[in-house]
């Protein structure tokens, strides 16, 4: 791993400082291509107009007509945090606008991802007049066709990349569909649904259902938008940062949805002090645990209820599921690492891409394992599990379900598309985006897929994409090693495409000892100043002098708070 420093234009840094931005933040923002304080304005007025989202107005008319005719709406959700928040937002907003709406989540272990014909048949038992997909549907050509056969209209809201053909839906709202000029292609599924609800409210106002400026306060749902956006790891462009900022504002004002507040409290977090990291690493994984191990309906119910006691009870169930998920993940990760080491021992050089499979792996956890291996190997990774491993589903016998994660600069979904075109029938189903994708194939075809995937990756990846590089924000003056600066950093919005700060300095290592069996507690020295530090999840001893990449954090112990450096990576530095 090579440590490099992000570059920035000093004139941008100076301009930010001149406008009142803290000097540390000014350098960080300039390195993230922020050129003026105006770009940091996260007021709701700066959101892109919903009218610019292709077919949002058409979707609004479709929904308004359905509400006026008292038709039954059924939201078809996905089983991750983005899908759950999009579904909960849709249910809350539509009910507030007078709709008769319910939801359905596919059993990932039986039906897999998206609006399949089998799922449509299941949905038809509820006699809906309109199906609304959230965070899925753009690739559901057969599912929409089946709905049309049954006389059920479909509204697709999605953000994933489309294939060569689009489903024959009554309306499709997706910023990534051909011809859509919406400036933010990075909307999460929940962001797309939020925009559709904004368009619907405007349509109902135009029809006189609400007086001008009236109707439900959709801003009250931005905490759900923030959670889904951060948890789905979509790029935090300017529009997404506004959405997240508005959601965090509600959380910090004590106006969170009861379920989201309960998810944070069960983990010991105060919703009034919530950060984007709390959404991504606390609330998101607990919500996702329902979809990974059980039924995401549990997570959706947590986000729909206004009963604080019920929300707390569901949050406790999700906490138990998350602990179970972590235990399963640890065992799978040990097996995956052993397999990776075995390949490394046989291969003369690293492969362009990796595929892993174990018969005992859990289908709901392979995505997390792929993510961990991607970080370790710095290559795109797909992990597979038996499709029928967690359900009595004979139709899935002999099938594998895979979840892939990619490295920056390598488009995973496009690579899978290339494999599918070169070998028709090899991949039975796939979908996703640049950094993450899912797929289904026959177990008998795993070897052929592995070879095809590696070949396609080798042909399409640039050398830069596979370079193991850790970007940092350079040195941080020890004068800024304060609780106030650490808190200031925590309060900002960080995520995909707008990364959390990592600094880099050279230190003398004065002391190091093992704590908690898996971590190193360090005492570092810089310019005569001693600094407490931690190296989590590693027992590798540090040399006497190191160049270390670290995060500035706040350590709380026995009610006392102090500044601590969390060392992410290190390399030996020249002695002096």
C-alpha positions as CSV (number, residue, x, y, z in Angstrom):
1,X,0.0,0.0,0.0
2,X,1.4,3.3,-1.1
3,X,0.5,6.5,0.9
4,X,-0.2,9.5,-1.2
5,X,-1.4,13.0,-0.5
6,X,-4.5,14.6,-2.1
7,X,-3.7,17.6,-4.1
8,X,-5.7,20.9,-3.9
9,X,-5.6,24.4,-5.4
10,X,-4.3,26.7,-2.7
11,X,-6.4,29.6,-4.2
12,X,-9.5,27.5,-3.4
13,X,-8.3,26.9,0.2
14,X,-7.6,30.6,0.7
15,X,-11.0,31.5,-0.7
16,X,-12.7,29.2,1.7
17,X,-10.7,30.6,4.6
18,X,-11.6,34.1,3.6
19,X,-15.3,33.2,3.6
20,X,-15.1,32.0,7.2
21,X,-14.4,28.3,6.8
22,X,-12.2,26.7,9.5
23,X,-8.6,26.4,8.1
24,X,-8.5,22.6,8.5
25,X,-11.9,22.2,6.8
26,X,-10.8,24.7,4.1
27,X,-7.9,22.4,3.1
28,X,-10.1,19.3,3.2
29,X,-12.8,20.8,1.1
30,X,-10.4,22.2,-1.4
31,X,-8.9,18.7,-1.8
32,X,-12.5,17.5,-2.6
33,X,-12.9,20.0,-5.4
34,X,-14.9,22.6,-3.4
35,X,-14.0,26.0,-4.7
36,X,-16.2,28.4,-2.8
37,X,-18.4,28.5,0.3
38,X,-21.5,28.6,-1.9
39,X,-20.9,25.0,-2.8
40,X,-21.1,24.2,0.9
41,X,-24.6,25.6,1.1
42,X,-26.9,22.7,2.0
43,X,-30.2,24.6,2.2
44,X,-33.2,22.8,0.7
45,X,-33.6,25.6,-1.9
46,X,-30.5,24.4,-3.6
47,X,-31.9,21.0,-4.4
48,X,-32.3,20.2,-8.1
49,X,-35.8,20.8,-9.3
50,X,-37.9,17.6,-9.5
51,X,-39.2,18.7,-12.8
52,X,-35.7,18.0,-14.3
53,X,-36.0,14.3,-13.4
54,X,-37.3,12.5,-16.5
55,X,-40.8,11.0,-16.1
56,X,-41.2,12.2,-12.5
57,X,-44.2,14.4,-13.6
58,X,-45.6,11.4,-15.5
59,X,-45.2,9.2,-12.4
60,X,-46.9,11.9,-10.3
61,X,-49.9,12.0,-12.6
62,X,-50.1,8.2,-12.6
63,X,-50.1,8.2,-8.8
64,X,-52.5,11.1,-8.5
65,X,-55.0,9.4,-10.8
66,X,-54.7,6.2,-8.6
67,X,-55.3,8.1,-5.4
68,X,-58.3,9.9,-7.0
69,X,-59.8,6.6,-8.1
70,X,-59.1,5.0,-4.7
71,X,-56.9,2.3,-6.3
72,X,-54.7,-0.1,-4.4
73,X,-51.0,0.6,-4.6
74,X,-48.3,-1.9,-3.7
75,X,-44.7,-1.0,-3.2
76,X,-42.2,-3.7,-4.2
77,X,-39.1,-3.1,-2.1
78,X,-35.5,-4.3,-2.1
79,X,-34.0,-6.0,0.9
80,X,-31.2,-3.6,1.8
81,X,-31.2,-0.3,3.7
82,X,-31.7,1.8,0.5
83,X,-34.7,-0.3,-0.5
84,X,-36.1,-0.3,3.1
85,X,-35.8,3.5,3.5
86,X,-37.3,4.1,0.0
87,X,-40.2,1.8,0.9
88,X,-40.8,3.4,4.3
89,X,-40.6,6.9,2.8
90,X,-43.1,5.9,0.0
91,X,-45.6,4.3,2.5
92,X,-45.4,7.3,4.8
93,X,-45.7,9.9,2.0
94,X,-48.4,8.2,0.0
95,X,-50.6,7.6,3.0
96,X,-50.2,11.2,4.0
97,X,-51.4,12.1,0.5
98,X,-54.5,9.9,0.8
99,X,-53.3,6.8,-1.0
100,X,-54.3,3.2,-0.2
101,X,-50.8,1.6,-0.1
102,X,-49.1,-1.4,1.2
103,X,-45.7,-3.0,0.6
104,X,-44.1,-6.3,-0.3
105,X,-40.5,-7.4,0.0
106,X,-39.2,-10.5,-1.9
107,X,-37.7,-13.3,0.1
108,X,-34.1,-12.9,-1.1
109,X,-33.4,-16.6,-0.4
110,X,-36.3,-17.8,-2.6
111,X,-37.1,-15.1,-5.2
112,X,-33.9,-13.2,-5.3
113,X,-33.6,-9.6,-6.3
114,X,-36.0,-7.4,-8.2
115,X,-39.5,-7.7,-9.7
116,X,-39.4,-11.3,-11.0
117,X,-42.5,-12.9,-12.6
118,X,-42.8,-15.1,-9.5
119,X,-42.9,-12.1,-7.3
120,X,-45.6,-10.5,-9.5
121,X,-47.7,-13.6,-9.1
122,X,-47.2,-13.3,-5.4
123,X,-48.1,-9.6,-5.4
124,X,-51.2,-10.4,-7.6
125,X,-52.7,-12.3,-4.6
126,X,-53.2,-8.9,-2.9
127,X,-55.1,-7.6,-6.0
128,X,-53.1,-4.3,-6.5
129,X,-54.0,-1.9,-9.2
130,X,-50.5,-0.4,-9.4
131,X,-47.1,-1.8,-8.5
132,X,-44.4,0.6,-7.5
133,X,-40.8,-0.6,-7.4
134,X,-38.3,1.1,-5.2
135,X,-34.5,0.6,-5.6
136,X,-35.2,-2.1,-8.3
137,X,-37.1,-2.7,-11.4
138,X,-35.0,-1.2,-14.2
139,X,-33.8,-4.7,-15.2
140,X,-37.2,-6.4,-14.5
141,X,-38.3,-6.8,-18.1
142,X,-40.0,-10.2,-17.5
143,X,-41.5,-9.1,-14.3
144,X,-43.2,-6.0,-15.7
145,X,-44.3,-8.1,-18.7
146,X,-46.0,-10.5,-16.3
147,X,-47.7,-7.7,-14.5
148,X,-49.0,-6.3,-17.8
149,X,-50.4,-9.8,-18.6
150,X,-52.3,-9.7,-15.4
151,X,-53.6,-6.2,-16.0
152,X,-51.5,-4.6,-13.3
153,X,-49.7,-1.3,-14.1
154,X,-46.1,-0.8,-12.9
155,X,-44.3,2.4,-11.9
156,X,-40.5,1.7,-11.8
157,X,-38.4,3.9,-9.5
158,X,-34.8,2.9,-9.5
159,X,-31.2,4.2,-9.7
160,X,-29.3,1.2,-11.0
161,X,-27.9,1.2,-14.5
162,X,-30.3,-0.1,-17.2
163,X,-29.5,-2.9,-19.6
164,X,-29.9,-2.7,-23.4
165,X,-33.7,-2.7,-23.1
166,X,-36.1,-1.1,-20.6
167,X,-39.2,-2.8,-19.1
168,X,-42.6,-1.9,-20.6
169,X,-43.7,0.0,-17.4
170,X,-46.4,2.7,-17.3
171,X,-43.6,5.0,-16.1
172,X,-39.9,4.7,-15.3
173,X,-38.1,7.2,-13.1
174,X,-34.4,6.6,-13.0
175,X,-31.7,9.3,-13.4
176,X,-29.5,6.8,-15.2
177,X,-32.0,5.8,-17.9
178,X,-31.3,6.9,-21.4
179,X,-32.2,10.5,-22.2
180,X,-32.5,11.6,-18.6
181,X,-30.7,14.9,-18.1
182,X,-31.1,15.1,-14.4
183,X,-27.7,16.5,-13.2
184,X,-27.3,14.1,-10.2
185,X,-26.8,10.6,-11.5
186,X,-25.8,9.5,-8.0
187,X,-29.3,9.5,-6.4
188,X,-29.9,6.5,-4.2
189,X,-33.1,4.6,-4.6
190,X,-34.6,6.5,-1.6
191,X,-33.5,9.7,-3.3
192,X,-35.4,8.8,-6.4
193,X,-38.5,8.0,-4.4
194,X,-38.2,11.2,-2.5
195,X,-38.2,13.2,-5.8
196,X,-41.2,11.3,-7.1
197,X,-43.1,12.2,-3.9
198,X,-42.1,15.8,-4.3
199,X,-43.5,15.7,-7.9
200,X,-46.7,14.0,-6.6
201,X,-47.3,16.6,-4.0
202,X,-46.9,19.3,-6.7
203,X,-49.3,17.5,-8.9
204,X,-51.9,17.2,-6.1
205,X,-51.5,20.9,-5.3
206,X,-52.1,21.7,-9.0
207,X,-55.3,19.6,-8.9
208,X,-56.5,21.4,-5.8
209,X,-56.1,18.5,-3.4
210,X,-54.0,20.9,-1.2
211,X,-53.9,24.6,-1.3
212,X,-50.7,26.1,-2.7
213,X,-47.8,25.5,-0.2
214,X,-49.9,23.0,1.8
215,X,-49.8,19.2,1.9
216,X,-47.6,16.8,3.9
217,X,-44.2,18.0,5.1
218,X,-41.9,15.8,3.0
219,X,-38.9,17.4,4.7
220,X,-39.9,15.4,7.7
221,X,-38.8,12.3,5.8
222,X,-35.3,13.5,4.9
223,X,-33.8,11.5,7.8
224,X,-34.8,8.4,5.9
225,X,-33.3,9.8,2.7
226,X,-30.1,10.5,4.5
227,X,-29.9,7.0,6.0
228,X,-30.5,5.2,2.6
229,X,-28.2,7.5,0.8
230,X,-25.2,7.0,3.2
231,X,-25.9,3.3,3.7
232,X,-26.0,2.6,-0.1
233,X,-22.6,4.2,-0.5
234,X,-23.6,6.3,-3.5
235,X,-21.3,9.2,-4.4
236,X,-22.0,12.3,-2.3
237,X,-22.3,14.9,-5.0
238,X,-23.6,18.3,-4.1
239,X,-27.3,17.2,-4.4
240,X,-26.8,14.2,-2.2
241,X,-24.9,16.2,0.4
242,X,-27.9,18.5,0.6
243,X,-30.3,15.6,1.1
244,X,-28.0,14.1,3.8
245,X,-27.5,17.5,5.5
246,X,-31.3,18.0,5.7
247,X,-31.8,14.6,7.2
248,X,-29.0,15.1,9.8
249,X,-30.5,18.5,10.7
250,X,-33.8,16.7,11.6
251,X,-32.0,14.1,13.6
252,X,-30.0,16.7,15.6
253,X,-33.2,18.7,16.2
254,X,-34.7,15.6,17.9
255,X,-37.2,15.1,15.0
256,X,-36.0,11.7,13.8
257,X,-38.4,8.9,12.8
258,X,-39.0,6.8,15.9
259,X,-37.4,3.7,14.3
260,X,-34.2,5.5,13.2
261,X,-33.8,7.0,16.6
262,X,-34.3,3.6,18.2
263,X,-31.6,2.1,15.9
264,X,-29.1,4.7,17.1
265,X,-30.0,4.4,20.8
266,X,-29.7,0.6,20.8
267,X,-26.1,1.1,19.8
268,X,-25.5,3.8,22.5
269,X,-25.6,6.7,20.1
270,X,-27.5,10.0,20.8
271,X,-29.7,10.8,17.7
272,X,-29.3,14.5,18.6
273,X,-25.5,14.2,18.0
274,X,-25.8,11.9,14.9
275,X,-23.2,12.0,12.2
276,X,-23.0,10.6,8.7
277,X,-20.8,7.9,10.2
278,X,-23.5,6.9,12.6
279,X,-25.9,6.4,9.6
280,X,-23.3,4.4,7.6
281,X,-21.8,2.2,10.4
282,X,-24.5,2.1,13.1
283,X,-28.0,2.4,11.8
284,X,-27.4,1.0,8.3
285,X,-25.8,-2.3,9.3
286,X,-28.6,-3.0,11.9
287,X,-31.3,-2.3,9.3
288,X,-29.5,-4.4,6.7
289,X,-29.3,-7.3,9.2
290,X,-33.0,-7.9,8.7
291,X,-32.6,-8.3,4.9
292,X,-29.4,-10.4,5.3
293,X,-30.7,-13.0,7.8
294,X,-34.4,-12.7,8.1
295,X,-37.1,-10.5,6.5
296,X,-36.6,-6.9,5.6
297,X,-40.2,-6.3,6.5
298,X,-39.0,-6.1,10.1
299,X,-36.7,-3.2,9.1
300,X,-39.4,-1.5,7.2
301,X,-41.8,-1.8,10.1
302,X,-39.2,-0.2,12.3
303,X,-39.1,2.8,10.0
304,X,-42.8,3.1,9.5
305,X,-44.1,3.0,13.0
306,X,-44.6,6.2,15.1
307,X,-44.9,4.2,18.3
308,X,-41.6,4.7,20.2
309,X,-42.1,1.6,22.3
310,X,-42.7,-0.6,19.2
311,X,-39.7,1.0,17.4
312,X,-37.5,0.2,20.4
313,X,-38.7,-3.4,20.5
314,X,-38.0,-3.9,16.8
315,X,-34.6,-2.2,17.2
316,X,-33.7,-4.8,19.8
317,X,-34.6,-7.6,17.4
318,X,-32.5,-6.0,14.7
319,X,-29.6,-5.6,17.2
320,X,-29.8,-9.4,17.8
321,X,-29.8,-10.1,14.1
322,X,-26.8,-7.8,13.6
323,X,-24.8,-9.7,16.3
324,X,-25.7,-13.0,14.6
325,X,-24.6,-11.5,11.2
326,X,-21.3,-10.5,12.7
327,X,-20.6,-14.0,14.0
328,X,-21.5,-15.6,10.6
329,X,-19.4,-13.0,8.8
330,X,-16.4,-13.7,11.0
331,X,-16.4,-17.4,10.2
332,X,-17.0,-16.9,6.5
333,X,-14.2,-14.3,6.4
334,X,-11.7,-16.7,7.9
335,X,-12.5,-19.2,5.2
336,X,-12.3,-16.6,2.5
337,X,-9.0,-15.3,3.7
338,X,-7.6,-18.8,3.8
339,X,-8.8,-19.4,0.2
340,X,-7.2,-16.1,-0.9
341,X,-3.9,-17.0,0.7
342,X,-4.0,-20.4,-1.0
343,X,-4.5,-18.7,-4.4
344,X,-1.7,-16.2,-3.6
345,X,0.7,-19.1,-2.8
346,X,-0.1,-20.8,-6.2
347,X,-0.3,-17.7,-8.4
348,X,2.9,-16.1,-9.7
349,X,1.2,-12.7,-9.7
350,X,-2.2,-11.3,-8.5
351,X,-5.2,-12.0,-10.6
352,X,-7.3,-9.2,-12.2
353,X,-10.4,-10.4,-10.3
354,X,-11.4,-13.0,-7.8
355,X,-14.4,-15.3,-7.3
356,X,-14.9,-17.3,-4.1
357,X,-17.4,-19.9,-3.1
358,X,-18.0,-22.2,-0.1
359,X,-21.0,-24.6,0.2
360,X,-21.7,-23.5,3.8
361,X,-21.7,-19.8,3.2
362,X,-24.8,-17.7,3.9
363,X,-26.3,-16.0,1.0
364,X,-27.2,-12.9,3.0
365,X,-23.6,-12.2,4.1
366,X,-21.5,-12.8,0.9
367,X,-21.7,-9.1,0.0
368,X,-19.9,-8.1,3.2
369,X,-17.3,-10.8,2.8
370,X,-16.7,-9.6,-0.8
371,X,-16.2,-6.1,0.5
372,X,-13.7,-7.2,3.1
373,X,-11.7,-9.2,0.5
374,X,-11.8,-6.3,-2.0
375,X,-10.1,-4.2,0.6
376,X,-7.5,-6.9,1.3
377,X,-6.8,-7.8,-2.3
378,X,-7.5,-4.5,-4.0
379,X,-9.2,-6.3,-6.8
380,X,-12.9,-6.7,-7.8
381,X,-14.3,-9.7,-5.9
382,X,-17.4,-11.8,-6.2
383,X,-18.4,-14.2,-3.4
384,X,-21.0,-16.9,-4.0
385,X,-23.3,-18.9,-1.7
386,X,-25.9,-21.6,-2.6
387,X,-29.1,-20.0,-3.6
388,X,-31.2,-22.5,-1.6
389,X,-28.9,-22.6,1.5
390,X,-31.3,-20.7,3.7
391,X,-34.7,-21.7,2.3
392,X,-36.6,-24.8,1.2
393,X,-36.7,-23.8,-2.4
394,X,-36.3,-26.7,-4.8
395,X,-36.4,-24.3,-7.8
396,X,-33.1,-22.8,-6.6
397,X,-31.3,-26.2,-6.3
398,X,-28.0,-26.0,-8.2
399,X,-28.0,-22.2,-8.3
400,X,-25.5,-19.8,-6.8
401,X,-26.2,-16.2,-5.8
402,X,-23.2,-13.9,-5.9
403,X,-22.5,-10.5,-4.6
404,X,-19.6,-8.5,-5.9
405,X,-17.6,-5.4,-4.8
406,X,-15.2,-3.4,-6.9
407,X,-12.3,-1.0,-6.5
408,X,-12.5,2.7,-7.6
409,X,-11.9,3.1,-11.3
410,X,-13.3,-0.4,-12.2
411,X,-16.9,-0.7,-13.3
412,X,-18.2,-4.0,-12.0
413,X,-21.6,-4.0,-13.6
414,X,-20.1,-3.2,-17.0
415,X,-17.6,-6.0,-16.6
416,X,-20.4,-8.5,-15.8
417,X,-22.3,-7.2,-18.8
418,X,-19.3,-8.0,-21.0
419,X,-19.1,-11.5,-19.5
420,X,-22.8,-12.0,-20.2
421,X,-22.5,-10.9,-23.8
422,X,-19.5,-13.1,-24.5
423,X,-21.1,-16.1,-22.9
424,X,-24.8,-16.0,-23.4
425,X,-26.6,-18.0,-20.7
426,X,-23.7,-18.2,-18.4
427,X,-25.1,-15.5,-16.0
428,X,-28.7,-16.1,-15.4
429,X,-29.4,-12.7,-13.9
430,X,-27.3,-9.7,-12.8
431,X,-27.6,-6.1,-12.0
432,X,-26.0,-3.3,-10.0
433,X,-23.6,-0.4,-10.6
434,X,-20.0,0.5,-10.7
435,X,-18.9,-0.5,-7.2
436,X,-21.4,-3.3,-6.4
437,X,-23.4,-5.9,-8.2
438,X,-25.4,-9.1,-7.7
439,X,-25.8,-12.1,-10.0
440,X,-27.1,-15.6,-10.3
441,X,-25.5,-18.6,-12.1
442,X,-25.5,-22.4,-12.1
443,X,-23.0,-24.0,-9.7
444,X,-21.8,-26.1,-12.6
445,X,-20.8,-22.9,-14.4
446,X,-18.7,-21.4,-11.5
447,X,-15.4,-22.4,-13.0
448,X,-16.3,-21.0,-16.4
449,X,-17.6,-17.8,-14.9
450,X,-14.4,-17.4,-12.8
451,X,-12.2,-17.6,-15.9
452,X,-14.4,-15.3,-18.0
453,X,-14.6,-12.7,-15.1
454,X,-10.9,-12.7,-14.7
455,X,-10.3,-12.4,-18.4
456,X,-12.8,-9.5,-18.8
457,X,-11.3,-7.7,-15.8
458,X,-7.8,-8.0,-17.1
459,X,-8.8,-6.6,-20.5
460,X,-10.9,-3.7,-19.2
461,X,-9.1,-2.5,-16.0
462,X,-6.5,0.2,-16.0
463,X,-3.2,-0.3,-14.1
464,X,-4.2,2.7,-11.9
465,X,-7.4,0.9,-10.8
466,X,-5.4,-1.9,-9.2
467,X,-2.7,0.2,-7.6
468,X,-2.9,-0.1,-3.9
469,X,-3.0,3.5,-2.9
470,X,-4.2,5.2,0.3
471,X,-5.1,8.8,-0.3
472,X,-4.5,11.1,2.7
473,X,-4.9,14.8,3.5
474,X,-1.3,15.2,4.4
475,X,0.0,16.5,7.7
476,X,-2.1,18.0,10.5
477,X,-0.5,20.5,12.8
478,X,-0.5,19.0,16.3
479,X,-2.1,22.3,17.4
480,X,-5.3,20.9,15.9
481,X,-5.2,17.7,17.9
482,X,-8.1,19.0,19.9
483,X,-11.6,17.7,20.8
484,X,-13.1,20.7,19.1
485,X,-11.4,20.0,15.8
486,X,-12.2,16.3,16.1
487,X,-15.9,17.1,16.8
488,X,-15.9,19.6,13.9
489,X,-14.7,16.9,11.5
490,X,-17.3,14.5,12.8
491,X,-20.1,17.0,12.1
492,X,-19.3,17.2,8.4
493,X,-20.9,15.0,5.8
494,X,-18.4,12.3,4.6
495,X,-19.0,9.3,2.4
496,X,-18.4,7.8,-1.1
497,X,-16.8,10.4,-3.3
498,X,-16.4,12.8,-0.4
499,X,-14.1,10.8,1.8
500,X,-13.7,11.1,5.5
501,X,-10.3,12.8,6.3
502,X,-7.2,10.7,6.8
503,X,-4.1,12.6,7.7
504,X,-0.5,11.5,7.4
505,X,2.5,12.3,9.6
506,X,5.8,10.9,10.7
507,X,6.1,9.9,14.4
508,X,8.5,8.2,16.8
509,X,6.9,5.2,18.4
510,X,7.6,5.5,22.1
511,X,5.4,2.6,23.4
512,X,3.1,-0.1,22.1
513,X,1.1,-2.8,23.8
514,X,-1.6,-5.3,23.0
515,X,-5.1,-4.5,24.3
516,X,-8.3,-6.4,23.9
517,X,-6.3,-9.3,22.3
518,X,-6.7,-7.8,18.8
519,X,-5.5,-4.2,19.0
520,X,-2.4,-2.1,19.7
521,X,-2.4,0.8,22.0
522,X,0.3,3.3,21.0
523,X,2.2,6.3,22.3
524,X,3.5,8.4,19.5
525,X,5.8,11.4,19.6
526,X,5.9,14.3,17.2
527,X,7.9,17.5,17.7
528,X,8.3,16.6,21.4
529,X,4.5,16.1,21.9
530,X,3.2,12.7,23.1
531,X,0.0,11.6,21.5
532,X,-2.2,8.6,22.4
533,X,-3.1,6.4,19.4
534,X,-4.7,3.0,18.6
535,X,-4.2,0.5,15.8
536,X,-7.4,-1.5,15.7
537,X,-7.6,-5.1,14.4
538,X,-3.9,-5.6,13.9
539,X,-1.1,-6.9,16.1
540,X,1.7,-6.1,13.7
541,X,4.4,-4.3,15.7
542,X,5.3,-0.8,14.5
543,X,9.0,0.1,13.9
544,X,10.6,2.8,16.0
545,X,9.8,5.5,13.5
546,X,6.8,5.4,11.2
547,X,5.0,7.3,8.5
548,X,1.4,6.8,9.6
549,X,-2.0,7.5,8.0
550,X,-4.5,8.2,10.8
551,X,-7.9,9.6,11.7
552,X,-8.4,12.2,14.4
553,X,-11.0,10.8,16.8
554,X,-12.5,11.3,20.3
555,X,-11.9,8.6,22.8
556,X,-14.4,8.4,25.7
557,X,-13.4,6.3,28.8
558,X,-15.1,6.5,32.2
559,X,-16.9,9.6,31.2
560,X,-13.7,11.4,30.2
561,X,-13.0,12.5,26.6
562,X,-9.7,12.8,25.0
563,X,-8.2,13.1,21.5
564,X,-6.9,9.9,20.0
565,X,-5.3,9.0,16.6
566,X,-6.6,5.9,15.0
567,X,-3.8,4.5,12.8
568,X,-5.2,3.2,9.5
569,X,-1.9,2.2,7.9
570,X,1.9,2.7,8.4
571,X,5.2,2.3,6.8
572,X,8.7,2.5,8.2
573,X,10.2,6.0,8.1
574,X,13.9,7.0,7.9
575,X,15.4,7.3,11.4
576,X,16.8,10.7,12.3
